[in-house]
Amino acid sequence: MNFEQIKEINNSSAMPTYGRYDLAIAGGKGAVAKDFDGKEYIDFTSGIGVNCLGYADEGWADAVAVQAHTLSHISNLYYCEPTAKLTNELTKATGFDKAFLGNSGAEANECAIKLARKYSYDKYGEGRYEIITLNSSFHGRTMNTLTATGQDALHPACFAPYPQGFVYCDKDIDAVKGAISDKTCAIMMEMIQGEGGVIPLEKDFVNAVCALAKEKDILVIIDEVQTGIGRTGTLLAFENYGIKPDIVTLAKGLGGGLPIGACLCTAELGSVMGAGTHGSTFGGNPIVCAGASYVLSKVNSPDFLEDVKNKGEYMRQKISAFKNVKSIRGMGMMIGIEVENKTGSDVVKKGIENGVICLTAKTLVRLLPPLNITNEEIDLGLERLKEVIEA
């Protein structure tokens, strides 16, 4: 099929839940994508942070293919080698005690919400179920995780009634103190609010929240769906803040291109969710786990993570010299660009015409390149982006 045929079929058969750009990707290699007419693009999006090793990484593809030829799926009523292997690798790499595997970031956050509430119920009884989240946060599209999201624009009346049990506050320690009550069981944060505008939390604020939570036996949940698996130059973004939360959630880059979510917790919480309290038909799928194990083996090395830091800093330095760039924020290879007199959407549309694919975050341009993007690909992509921003 050509692009017009794909577009026509999609528009006639798929629910119109996405605002798509005029582009269909046929394939790619590394950070280079190719459309159905053969035009090449430098991809600074990696599928919104999913393709952390780029397109068609040979080691990842081989790991997935071997597993697909061996065992594609088995119910969680039975033990499974790739699933057991991945949970073991995740807990050892992160220092957490137990892991639950699902299919997405929203599912991982659903597990975290249930885990926090059950822990509090088991210890304190009924009534201690509220979870504080931050304004401008984003935690998913299920009803619970959508309600946890601190953005009024994402809570339209058409989806009401929304689940109870979430309280929103500003990124200010006094605001958090004011939001805590005898109903509070957890505080949920992203270290960098990606969908909210690539907004890194201040280190002093994060540390103050964690200290307050410890004092009041309130759990700290860190949502690392977008920031985890090396994106910020450390395996998990919270490492940059010198903290250790009770629960962390992962997704996106962990699968390298296949759907996965993970909820990790400390030893104190490890036995809270007993048999029957949570589950997922496809969670821990052998093929997905084989791909994730490969991703973890590549990303979780000091040299790889240092390279992510260096490339991210290089990109920020280059972008800061562009005319019309008002500000840059982010960490590692998670970059937000505020452009004078242009919206993020304007830049993305023109970027596609110029052979570079970017994302938006509110009014900003957002970059989430493959973590193993080459220096040559970075330079070519930034040159094409510069032409759009400076036009």
N, C-alpha and C positions, 0 to 999 in steps of 0.2 A: 504494500500500500504506500501511497505517497502522503505527504502531510495533510493535504486537503481532505483526502478520504478518511484519515485517522480522526481529524477534527470533526468531520460531519458525523461519523459513526459515534464518537464519544458524545457529542452534543445531543444526539437523538436517543441515546440509550442510557447514559449515566445521569444520576441526580446532579444538579448544578451546584454542588457544595463547594466548588473551588473556583476562584478567579484565576484562570490560567493565562499565561503569556502566550503569544503566538509562536510557539516553538515545540517541536517534538524531537526528542533525542533517540537516535537509532542505536547508538553504542558509544564506546569510548575506551580509552586506555590512559591510566594514570589520572592526571587532572585535565585531560583533553577529551571533550565530548564532541560527537559528530551528529549532525542532523540528517534527515532523509534525503537531502540534496547534496550531502557530502561536505557541507561547510563545517569547519572546526571552531570550537569555542574553548577558551580557558575557563574551567568551572571553579569558581570561588565559593560554591555552595555545598558541595559533597552531599547533595540530597538532603539539605538542612542538617548537616552534621552526621549523616549516617554512613556515607562511603568514606570512612576515615582513612582507608588505604587506597582511595581512588577507584577508578573503573578497572575491572578485570584484573585485579592483582592475582598473579599466577598461583602463589602459595595458598591464598584464601580460596580461590576457585577449585584448586586440586583437593583441598581438605573437604570442601562441600561436596564435590563430585564423588570422592571415595565413599563418604558417608551415605550419599544418596544411593549408591550401588550396594550398600550393606544393609542399612535399616533406615527407612524414611520416617517412621513414626511408631511409637509404642505407648500405650496408655500409662499414665502415672500410677496405675495400680501395680506396676512392676518396676523393678530397678533397671537402669539404663546406663551403660558405660559413658557415653559422651556427656550426659546430663550430670552424672556424679563427678566426672572429671572437671567440668566447668565450675560447678559449685565449689569444689575443693580449690581450684585455681583462683577463683574470685576471693574466697575468704582468706587464703594465704597472701594474696597480693595486696589486699586492702586492710587486713588486720581485724576484720569483722568475724563474727563467730558462725552465723548461719545465713543462708540465702534462699529466697524464693524466686523462681523463674516464671515469667509471664511473657506476653507478646508485645508490650509497648510501654512507653513511659507513663501513660495514664493508668495502665494496669499496675505498674510498679507503685505508683502513688496511691492507688486504691488499697493495695496491700499495706502500705505504710500507715494509712489512715486507720484501717481496721486493727492493725497491730498496736498502734498507740492507744486506741480506745479500749481494746481488750486488756492490755497491760494495766491501764488505770482502773478499769472495772474490777479486775481480779484483785487489785491491791486496795482500792478505796471504796468499791461498791458503785451504785448507780449515781448518775448526775455529774460525773466528771468526764466530759466527752468533747468539750470545745477545743478547736485547733485554731491558733492564731496564724494568719498568713499576712504577707505584706502587700500594700498597695503597689500596683504595677507588676505583680507576680503573674506567672502562668504555670498551671499544673496539669492541664489536660482538658479533654473534651467530653468525658463521661459526666454524668450529672454530679457526682461527688467532686471530681477534680475540677470541673468547670466552676462549681460553687466555691471551691477552695481558691480559685483564681481571683486575685484582687484587682479586677478591672470591671467597672460598671458596664462598659460597652459590651462586654461578653455575657451579660446577664439580662437578655431581653425578656420582656413579659411573656412572650410566646412559649417559653420553656418552663414557666412557673407551674406548680410550686417547686422551689428549689429545696434541697435537703437542708436541714438545720445543722447547727454545730460548728459554724465557721465565723471567725471574727477577724476583721481587717484593721491594719494600723499602718502608720507611716514608718519610715526607716529611721526611727528615733527611739532611743532607749526609754525615754519618759512615756512615749506613746505605747510602747510594749508593756511597760509597768501598768499603765492605765487600762490596758486591754485584758490583763490577767485577772481572773476571778477564781472562785472556788470551783468553777466548772471547767477550768483549763486543764487539758491533759498533755498538749504538745504545742510547739512552735515550729512552723514549716517555712523554710527559706530556700531561695536559690542564691548561690554566691555571686552569680552574675545574672541579672534578669534579662534573658535573651529576647523573648518576644515582647517584653515590656520596654525595650529600647536600648539593649546592651548596657545595662546599668550595674557596675560592680558595687557590691556592698562595702562600706567602710570597715576596715579591720577592727577598729575600736568598738564599733557598733556590734559586730558579730561576736567578739569576745565578751562584751557586756551582756548580750542576750544569753550566751551559753552559761555564763556565771550565774545569772539570775535564774535560769532554768534549773541548774543544778541545785541551787539553794531551795527551790520550791518543788523539787522532784517532778519537774515538767520535762517531757522528752523533747529532744531537738531532732527534727527531721530535715535533712539536707537533700533537696531535689537537684541531682546532678544529671538529669536526662540529657541536657545539652552540653554541660560543662565537663562531664566525666570522660574517662578513657582517653586522657592525654590532651584534651582540647586546650587547656590553659598552661601546658608545659609541666604539669604534675599529673600523676595518674588520676587523682581526684582533686577538684578545685579547692576543696576546703583545706587541703594541705598547705596552701598559700596563706592561710589564716591562723595556722597553729592550733587548730581545734580538733576534737574527735566527737562527732555527733553520735546519738544513739541509733539512728536509722539513716541510711542513705539509699537513694533510688537511682538507677541507671537505665539507659536504653540507647537509642540512636547508634552512636559509634561502636557500641559493644558488638553488634551483629555484623558490622562491616558491609551491610547491604541487605541483610535478612532481618525479619521482625523479632525483636527480643526486648524484654524488660526484666530488671532484677531489683529486688528489694533486699538489702543487707542489714543485719542488726547485730548488736553486741551480745555477749554471752548472757547477760541478765535478761534479755528479751528472747533468747533463742528457743525456749520451749513454750512461749506464750500461745502460739498458733498451733494447736494440736490437730489431729486427723479430723477432717471434715469442716474445719473453720474457714478454710480458703482453698481455692483450687483453680486450675486452668486446663482445659482439654489439650491445647497445643503448647502450653508452657513447658519449657525444657525439651522441645523437639530436638531429636538427635542431629538433624542436618544443621539446624540453626546453632546448636551448641558446638558442633565441630567448627563452624565458621568463627564463632565467638572465641573459642580456645585459640585459634590461630591468631586472631586480632590481638588478644591479650599477650600472646607470646612475642608479638612484634612490638607492641606499643610499650609494654611494661619493662623498659630497659633505660638506664640512666642516659645513654647516648642518644636514644631516640627522643626522649623527653627534652633533653637539652637542645636538640636540634629544633624541636617545636618552639621552644622559647626564643631561640636565635632567629628563626624565620619570622616569627610573629613580630619581634622587635624590628627586624629589617623592613618588614612590610609597613609598620607604623611610621618608621623614619622616612621611607620613600613617599608615603601618602601625605605626611605632614608638609612636604614641600610642594604639593599640588596647589595651584591657585584655586580659590573658591572653597577650600576646606576650612570649615569653621572650628571643628573640634574632632578629636579621635578618642574613643574609649574602648575598653575591653582588656583582655589578658590573653597571653599566648596567641593562638591562632583563632581567636574569637574577637572580631574587630567591628566596631560601629563607627560610621563616618557621618558627621553632620556637614551638609553641603550648603553653601550660601545660595539662595535664590533657586534651589532645586529640591524637589521632594525625592525621597528614596525611590519611589515608584518611577519617577521620570528618569532617574539615572539607570535603573534596572532595565527599563524598556530600551533606552538608547544603547545600553551596554550590549544587549542581545544583538542589536543591529551591528555593533562594532566587534562582535566576537568574544565577549566576556560575559559570564553569567554570575549575577550577584543576587542578594536577597534584600528584603527590607526589614526594618524593625521600627514600627511607628513611622516617623518621618525620616529615619536614618537609612543609610545603606549599610547592610550587614554582610560581613565576609566570614565564611566558615570553610576554608579550603581543605582539601585532603591533607592529612597530617604529614604525609610523605611527598607532598608536592615538591618538584625540583626547583632549583633556583632559576633555571631558564624559564620554566612555566610561570613562576612568580613574576619575573621581569616582563614577560610578554603580556600577561594578564594585566599588570599594573599600568603598562604603557597604553593598553587599550582603554582601561578605566580612566586614566588621566585625560585622554582625549575627550571623553564624555563629560567629566567633571569640569574641565577647563573651558569647554565650548560655550 
